[in-house]
Amino acid sequence: MAESLYERYMKAAAANRVHGETCEGCSPDARCDTSQRLYESFSRLQDAYLVQKKQKRG
């Protein structure tokens, strides 16, 4: 069975968080290329999930 949008969103959030905890190239003020890619993926999935949730309510 395909993963739901929520599951993909949560996995992206976890990947972003784990990377931030372990990457020596990242800081609170700057992201490395990998971190930027992970954050953008998380952000897109989060936006899509919130739009989907809003559509279901309304």
Residue pairs with C-beta under 8 A, 6 or more apart in sequence:
3 11
5 45
5 48
5 49
5 52
6 49
8 45
9 42
9 45
9 46
9 48
9 49
12 38
12 41
12 42
12 45
12 46
13 42
13 46
15 38
15 41
15 42
16 35
16 38
16 39
16 41
16 42
19 26
19 34
19 35
19 38
20 26
20 35
23 32
23 34
23 35
25 32
25 35
26 32
26 35
31 39
